[in-house]
């Protein structure tokens, strides 16, 4: 992993970045695994190149995508209470930091209690984590930022996040719902193993509700979510030399009651052959054949508390909006 500092904030901002060739090799291997067997699938983590991260930020501003607004309101209302419920000076760790706009609410609350703060954002997009970190460094003179452009799993498995003292880890934006159940469990176990008893995890997650509301949130009428999914094909064209025709695929999202998830697909509009040279792969699509791109799992509070308990956490308190759409659960390491 390589490191870099920003000239303007060299004493307060450091970026650790995964070497690019390793990322490309991993992408090519995962594409080969996902498109080399049926049913076809692609890993949702590859949504978030620089363009994908920008498209996701646009999604969070859509009227149908209530998750970001409700979570922000919960943080504004309960942020001080959340921070105040943990003992001692805090360091902040965030998985999937993105623009870090909501994070400012917790940074403000922490800096009211202590003279300085170290923040450790982790995001797969180097551009997104750099841009948000520089904005935060400019806004907060008492903030030191050690950022990581990395997938979560290697960052946690290789213990790259070196912290001192009490930690509050953030996993917001219903990000936990983007992982398959076994992956979510592994991720939370790694988080618990990397922390100390009493450290906190603030988990934001979407609650189960009317399927119509859920499907609109993940398949907006303006087509931003469709563009976000199709960028995965464009990314394979750019980085892996693939020859996907983006116009030959359409986007579809549907609620699956049995799995408890909104499932997203790219649907082939016709018979076609696509080559992915970096993955040493040729794929023949039938008309109507799908590529599964994401499952966005929804939860009840009880399911999250049980998952946390299985991974080494206990519930301290859960906060929900009045309409019961979204929740923040503060968990602590046992």
C-alpha positions as CSV (number, residue, x, y, z in Angstrom):
1,X,0.0,0.0,0.0
2,X,1.4,3.4,-1.0
3,X,1.1,6.7,0.9
4,X,0.8,10.3,-0.1
5,X,0.3,13.6,1.7
6,X,-1.4,16.8,0.5
7,X,0.8,19.8,0.1
8,X,-1.6,22.2,1.8
9,X,-2.4,19.9,4.8
10,X,0.8,17.8,4.9
11,X,0.7,17.6,8.7
12,X,-3.0,16.7,8.9
13,X,-3.8,14.5,5.9
14,X,-2.3,11.2,4.8
15,X,-3.7,8.9,2.0
16,X,-2.8,5.2,1.9
17,X,-3.6,3.8,-1.5
18,X,-3.7,0.2,-2.8
19,X,-1.3,-0.3,-5.8
20,X,-3.4,0.1,-9.1
21,X,-2.1,-3.1,-10.8
22,X,-3.4,-5.2,-7.9
23,X,-6.8,-3.6,-8.1
24,X,-7.0,-4.2,-11.9
25,X,-6.0,-7.9,-11.4
26,X,-8.6,-8.4,-8.7
27,X,-11.3,-6.7,-10.9
28,X,-10.4,-9.0,-13.9
29,X,-10.5,-12.1,-11.7
30,X,-13.8,-11.2,-10.1
31,X,-15.4,-10.5,-13.5
32,X,-14.2,-13.8,-14.8
33,X,-15.7,-15.6,-11.8
34,X,-19.0,-13.7,-12.1
35,X,-19.5,-13.9,-15.9
36,X,-17.8,-17.2,-16.4
37,X,-20.7,-19.2,-14.7
38,X,-24.5,-18.9,-14.8
39,X,-26.5,-17.3,-13.4
40,X,-24.3,-14.3,-14.4
41,X,-23.3,-11.8,-11.7
42,X,-21.0,-8.9,-11.0
43,X,-19.7,-7.7,-7.6
44,X,-21.4,-4.5,-6.4
45,X,-18.1,-3.2,-4.9
46,X,-16.9,-2.4,-8.5
47,X,-19.7,0.2,-8.8
48,X,-17.5,2.7,-7.0
49,X,-14.9,3.9,-9.4
50,X,-14.6,7.7,-9.5
51,X,-17.6,8.1,-11.9
52,X,-19.6,5.5,-10.0
53,X,-19.0,7.3,-6.8
54,X,-20.2,10.6,-8.3
55,X,-23.3,8.9,-9.7
56,X,-24.1,7.4,-6.3
57,X,-23.8,10.8,-4.7
58,X,-26.4,12.0,-7.3
59,X,-28.7,9.0,-6.3
60,X,-28.6,10.1,-2.7
61,X,-30.1,13.5,-3.7
62,X,-33.0,11.9,-5.5
63,X,-36.5,12.4,-3.9
64,X,-37.2,8.7,-4.1
65,X,-34.0,7.8,-2.3
66,X,-35.1,8.7,1.3
67,X,-32.2,6.8,3.0
68,X,-29.7,9.6,3.0
69,X,-32.1,12.3,4.1
70,X,-33.5,10.2,7.0
71,X,-30.1,9.1,8.2
72,X,-28.9,12.7,8.1
73,X,-31.9,13.8,10.2
74,X,-31.2,11.1,12.7
75,X,-27.6,12.1,13.0
76,X,-28.5,15.7,13.4
77,X,-31.0,14.9,16.1
78,X,-29.1,12.2,18.0
79,X,-25.4,12.8,17.1
80,X,-24.4,14.4,20.4
81,X,-26.2,11.7,22.4
82,X,-24.5,9.0,20.4
83,X,-21.0,10.5,20.9
84,X,-21.7,11.3,24.6
85,X,-22.6,7.7,25.4
86,X,-19.1,6.5,24.7
87,X,-16.3,7.0,27.3
88,X,-13.1,8.9,26.8
89,X,-11.5,10.8,23.8
90,X,-12.6,9.2,20.6
91,X,-11.0,8.4,17.2
92,X,-13.4,8.0,14.3
93,X,-13.2,5.2,11.7
94,X,-15.6,5.2,8.7
95,X,-16.1,2.4,6.2
96,X,-17.5,3.8,2.9
97,X,-16.9,7.4,3.7
98,X,-18.0,8.8,0.3
99,X,-18.5,12.5,0.5
100,X,-18.5,12.4,4.3
101,X,-21.2,15.1,4.5
102,X,-23.1,13.3,7.2
103,X,-19.9,12.6,9.1
104,X,-19.5,16.3,9.8
105,X,-22.4,16.1,12.2
106,X,-20.5,13.6,14.4
107,X,-17.2,15.4,13.9
108,X,-18.9,18.5,15.3
109,X,-20.2,16.6,18.2
110,X,-16.9,15.0,19.0
111,X,-14.9,18.3,18.8
112,X,-17.3,19.8,21.3
113,X,-16.0,17.3,23.8
114,X,-12.3,17.0,23.0
115,X,-9.5,19.3,21.7
116,X,-8.6,17.3,18.6
117,X,-9.8,14.3,16.6
118,X,-8.2,11.7,14.3
119,X,-10.5,10.4,11.5
120,X,-9.8,7.3,9.5
121,X,-12.0,7.2,6.3
122,X,-11.9,4.0,4.2
123,X,-13.3,4.2,0.6
124,X,-12.7,2.1,-2.5
125,X,-12.6,5.4,-4.6
126,X,-9.3,7.2,-4.1
127,X,-10.8,10.4,-5.7
128,X,-13.8,10.4,-3.4
129,X,-11.8,9.8,-0.2
130,X,-9.2,12.4,-1.2
131,X,-11.8,15.1,-2.2
132,X,-13.8,14.6,1.0
133,X,-10.7,14.5,3.2
134,X,-9.3,17.7,1.8
135,X,-12.7,19.4,2.3
136,X,-12.8,18.2,5.9
137,X,-9.1,19.2,6.6
138,X,-10.0,22.7,5.3
139,X,-13.1,23.0,7.5
140,X,-11.6,21.6,10.7
141,X,-8.2,22.8,12.0
142,X,-8.3,20.3,14.9
143,X,-8.9,17.3,12.6
144,X,-6.2,14.9,11.5
145,X,-7.1,12.5,8.7
146,X,-5.5,9.2,7.9
147,X,-7.4,8.0,4.8
148,X,-7.4,4.6,3.0
149,X,-8.3,4.1,-0.7
150,X,-9.0,0.4,-0.2
151,X,-11.6,-2.4,-0.1
152,X,-12.8,-2.9,3.4
153,X,-11.7,-6.5,3.8
154,X,-8.0,-6.1,3.2
155,X,-7.9,-2.9,5.3
156,X,-9.4,-4.9,8.2
157,X,-7.7,-8.3,7.6
158,X,-4.2,-6.7,7.3
159,X,-4.9,-4.4,10.3
160,X,-4.0,-1.3,8.3
161,X,-6.2,1.0,10.5
162,X,-3.9,1.8,13.4
163,X,-5.8,3.6,16.2
164,X,-5.1,4.7,19.7
165,X,-7.7,4.8,22.5
166,X,-11.5,4.6,22.2
167,X,-12.9,4.2,18.7
168,X,-16.3,5.0,17.2
169,X,-16.6,3.1,13.8
170,X,-19.2,4.3,11.3
171,X,-20.9,2.0,8.8
172,X,-23.6,4.3,7.4
173,X,-25.8,4.6,4.4
174,X,-27.3,1.1,4.7
175,X,-23.9,-0.1,3.4
176,X,-24.3,-3.3,5.4
177,X,-27.2,-4.2,3.2
178,X,-25.0,-4.3,0.1
179,X,-23.2,-7.4,1.3
180,X,-24.4,-11.0,1.1
181,X,-25.3,-12.3,4.6
182,X,-22.1,-14.3,5.0
183,X,-19.9,-11.4,3.9
184,X,-21.7,-9.0,6.2
185,X,-21.1,-11.4,9.1
186,X,-17.4,-11.7,8.2
187,X,-17.0,-7.9,8.0
188,X,-18.6,-7.3,11.4
189,X,-16.5,-10.0,12.9
190,X,-13.3,-8.4,11.5
191,X,-14.5,-5.1,12.8
192,X,-15.0,-6.5,16.3
193,X,-11.7,-8.3,16.3
194,X,-9.9,-5.1,15.3
195,X,-11.4,-3.1,18.2
196,X,-11.4,-3.2,21.9
197,X,-14.2,-3.9,24.4
198,X,-16.4,-0.7,24.7
199,X,-15.5,0.6,21.3
200,X,-18.6,1.6,19.3
201,X,-20.0,0.8,15.9
202,X,-22.8,3.0,14.5
203,X,-24.6,1.0,12.0
204,X,-27.1,2.7,9.6
205,X,-29.6,0.4,7.9
206,X,-32.8,0.5,5.9
207,X,-35.8,-1.1,7.5
208,X,-38.2,-3.5,5.8
209,X,-41.3,-1.7,4.5
210,X,-43.8,-1.4,1.6
211,X,-42.1,-2.9,-1.5
212,X,-43.4,-0.1,-3.7
213,X,-41.4,2.4,-1.7
214,X,-38.3,0.2,-1.8
215,X,-38.4,-0.4,-5.5
216,X,-38.8,3.3,-6.3
217,X,-35.7,4.1,-4.2
218,X,-33.7,1.6,-6.3
219,X,-35.2,2.2,-9.7
220,X,-35.8,6.0,-10.0
221,X,-37.9,7.3,-13.0
222,X,-35.1,9.7,-14.1
223,X,-32.7,6.8,-14.7
224,X,-29.8,7.8,-12.5
225,X,-29.7,4.4,-10.8
226,X,-29.8,2.7,-14.3
227,X,-26.7,4.9,-15.3
228,X,-25.0,3.9,-12.0
229,X,-25.5,0.2,-12.9
230,X,-24.5,0.6,-16.6
231,X,-21.3,2.3,-15.5
232,X,-20.2,-1.1,-14.3
233,X,-20.3,-2.2,-18.0
234,X,-18.5,1.0,-19.0
235,X,-15.9,0.4,-16.4
236,X,-15.2,-3.0,-17.8
237,X,-14.8,-1.4,-21.2
238,X,-12.4,1.2,-19.9
239,X,-10.3,-1.0,-17.6
240,X,-10.5,-4.5,-18.9
241,X,-10.8,-3.9,-22.7
242,X,-14.4,-5.2,-22.9
243,X,-16.8,-4.4,-25.7
244,X,-20.1,-4.0,-23.9
245,X,-22.8,-2.0,-25.9
246,X,-24.5,-0.1,-23.1
247,X,-27.5,0.5,-25.2
248,X,-28.1,-3.2,-25.5
249,X,-28.8,-3.6,-21.8
250,X,-31.6,-2.2,-19.6
251,X,-31.8,-1.9,-15.8
252,X,-34.3,-3.7,-13.5
253,X,-34.8,-3.7,-9.7
254,X,-37.3,-5.8,-7.9
255,X,-38.1,-6.6,-4.2
256,X,-37.6,-10.3,-3.3
257,X,-39.7,-11.1,-0.2
258,X,-38.0,-14.4,0.4
259,X,-34.4,-13.0,0.5
260,X,-35.4,-9.7,2.1
261,X,-33.6,-7.7,-0.5
262,X,-34.1,-5.4,-3.5
263,X,-32.4,-7.2,-6.3
264,X,-30.8,-5.3,-9.2
265,X,-30.1,-6.7,-12.7
266,X,-28.9,-5.6,-16.1
267,X,-31.0,-7.3,-18.8
268,X,-29.7,-8.1,-22.2
269,X,-32.0,-6.7,-24.8
270,X,-31.0,-9.1,-27.5
271,X,-28.7,-12.0,-28.3
272,X,-25.1,-10.7,-28.3
273,X,-21.5,-11.7,-27.7
274,X,-19.3,-9.7,-25.4
275,X,-15.5,-10.1,-25.0
276,X,-13.6,-9.2,-21.9
277,X,-9.9,-9.6,-22.8
278,X,-8.3,-8.9,-19.4
279,X,-10.5,-11.6,-18.0
280,X,-9.8,-14.0,-20.9
281,X,-13.5,-14.3,-21.3
282,X,-16.2,-14.4,-24.0
283,X,-19.8,-14.3,-23.0
284,X,-22.8,-15.2,-25.2
285,X,-26.0,-13.5,-24.0
286,X,-29.5,-14.7,-24.7
287,X,-32.2,-12.1,-25.2
288,X,-33.6,-11.4,-21.8
289,X,-30.7,-12.9,-19.9
290,X,-29.7,-11.0,-16.7
291,X,-26.6,-10.0,-14.9
292,X,-27.2,-9.7,-11.2
293,X,-25.4,-6.6,-10.0
294,X,-26.6,-6.1,-6.4
295,X,-28.8,-7.2,-3.6
296,X,-29.7,-4.4,-1.2
297,X,-30.8,-6.2,2.0
298,X,-33.3,-4.7,4.3
299,X,-33.6,-5.5,8.0
300,X,-35.6,-5.3,11.2
301,X,-34.0,-4.0,14.4
302,X,-34.1,-7.5,15.8
303,X,-32.2,-9.0,12.9
304,X,-29.4,-6.4,13.3
305,X,-29.2,-6.9,17.0
306,X,-28.9,-10.7,16.5
307,X,-26.3,-10.2,13.7
308,X,-24.3,-8.0,16.0
309,X,-24.5,-10.4,18.9
310,X,-23.2,-13.2,16.6
311,X,-20.2,-11.0,15.6
312,X,-19.1,-9.8,19.1
313,X,-21.3,-6.7,19.6
314,X,-24.1,-5.8,21.9
315,X,-26.8,-3.2,21.3
316,X,-26.4,0.0,23.3
317,X,-29.3,1.9,21.7
318,X,-31.3,2.1,18.4
319,X,-32.7,5.3,16.9
320,X,-35.4,5.3,14.2
321,X,-37.4,8.0,12.4
322,X,-41.1,8.5,13.2
323,X,-42.2,6.7,10.0
324,X,-40.1,3.7,10.8
325,X,-38.2,3.8,7.5
326,X,-34.6,3.8,8.7
327,X,-32.5,3.0,11.8
328,X,-29.2,3.8,13.4
329,X,-28.0,1.1,15.9
330,X,-25.2,2.0,18.3
331,X,-23.4,-1.3,19.1
332,X,-20.4,-1.8,21.3
333,X,-17.7,-4.5,21.3
334,X,-18.2,-7.0,24.0
